[in-house]
Amino acid sequence: MMGKKLKAAFYAVLFAASTAAFAQDKALVNTSKSPYAKLESVNMGDVQWTNGFWAERFKACRDSMIPNMWRIYADPKMGHAVQNFEIAAGLDTGSHVGPPFQDGDFYKLFEAVASLYAQTHDKKLDELMDKTIAIIGKAQRADGYIHTPAEIEERMHPGVKASFQDRLNFETYNLGHLMTAACIHYRATGKRTFLDIAVKATDYLYRFYKTASPELARNAICPSHYMGVVEMYRTTRDPKYLELAKNLIDIRGLMKEGTDDNQDRIPFREQTVATGHAVRANYLYAGAADVFAETGDTSLTHVLNLVWNDVTQHKLYITGGCGALYDGVSPDGTSYLLKDVQQVHQAYGRDYQLPNFTAHNETCAAVGNVLWNWRMLQLTGDAKYADIMELTLYNGMLSGISLNGTKFLYTNPLAVSDDLPFAQRWSKDRVGYIGYSNCCPPNVIRTIAEVSNYAYNVSDKGLWVNLYGGNNLSTTLKDGSKIKLTQQTDYPWNGAVSITLQEVPANTFSFFVRIPGWCKNASLTVNGKPASVILTPGTYAELNRKWHAGDKIELQLAMPVTMVEANPLVEEVRNQIAVKRGPVVYCIESAGIPKGKKVSGLALSSNIDLKPQNIKIDNADLVSLTGKATIIDNTKWTNQLYREVNSKPLGTVDVQLIPYFAWGNRGHVEMETWIPFSR
């Protein structure tokens, strides 16, 4: 038997070796040792926003979003999240308050704080995290289980077993966000305090799935733990975590009572289309992509490719929003057997079923879309995934939060009208706290805190530029050589991007510059001379050469206003158009038209001249589009379903379009993204 002193020394050496081995792996999603990932992320903190769009959003995140949301979750009369952990730890008394997924939502906020710390090294943030980790650690059971609703129930009623009894209790969802937040905290601070809690929790989950029946395993609702378990494997290299990740895929669809809503009615490897709850679906797809990155199991990418094509060709909103239906059935119209027809909610609908007024488009589903496409980009280096990621970041994700960072939307419709004769489940005005379902606010906040981590990648060939924004980059390439650069741009309001190299390796390497799929006319120069590369929309242009400090890459992306139409099978928007400029989708809201006019009574002609104009809304710098809209109706429909068309010309009116993500920041408004088209 090993003596106590010798055993302690052994574990001390093992701990030090583990810390040293992973000291350089500080990426948000760490694919540095993933054998089947083409790209690798730069370390957290390597990118610092300097000016422009994302610098402004990051400042709002640092100064407003995170402090405000932390106050909410620490408020016993509102969020009660911190108090739940204190009660579970025996530091306070009382009952659990909030939804069963409250722990996971708090972990998302913690992750945002850790990501912010990686970029600011603010000691107050470090102290806040240390204090919070101590409470969470005390709340964790000795066996590693941690889920405050069940623990508080067991504390209040000794002898009652509450853990893993209700499949809708979101235990694994919470554990997944715990794992992810702990990995990011470790990479940001070098401290193992939170990671050790996550190790105990992941070990518990490993043991649970070793003995759980298929029915008990159904508790894996909203599978954030797929991503979390893989990230724990990447952080600790414990092989049983990869074993667990693979098992989570394998058991999916083995349950007798599986549902389309939860994507577990049929085995994962037999799925070909996106169905059911959009948040759960996108988290599942992101997790499966992580498993492929470590295993190379092509049966997973076969499914992911089919589902990605289904979403992008049939079910994706123009904003990158996902999940058209509040409620519906799946399959719909494909079976005579009622047993095959299942209820779904917050879900992907049928092909081309994309309503505007009743679009669900949960903000969390947009975040899931970003997470999924980011991982597909890491696997392949294919710019089509960066295109969808960018589209969703600028539109479907950002619309979920106000410009000042303190109010939120759960759903993101593409049209709002006060004339609708029914009330919908979720507010169409942003609110400060969403009550029972406050999952989206911390999700969008952590995403904004982490956007800098999506800007660049490295590979064996060199550096990849994914997103544009004013920033400084100081990182290392795959061979360990250092590179520093400055990116200057007013993107997405302007298509001019300038990258100046400050420190470069001595050897030849490649720059991969993304040409967005929306850009039909781009130019690229190096030190003022045209680059001899083909610039194809939706690809990366490779610049391979020996670089020198002071070299300048200049990209010019033509950014005209474009009119977009949908497939005619999208019946809700036939004979309507959407307006885009660069990656930004625009909308009309009643605050941008003369009083007395209705948003629904306007149309845009094919020859409209929309001019970009700099504006401020709630102190945020934006670019609007101004022009003349055609008046097609200026009367109210009162108790009328149909009426004869009035062909009498009604003239034009000045109109201002604003970015879709900024709608609703000038008070209560009506809004349209798809606008009638007058040829």
Disulfide bonds with the S-S distance in Angstrom:
none
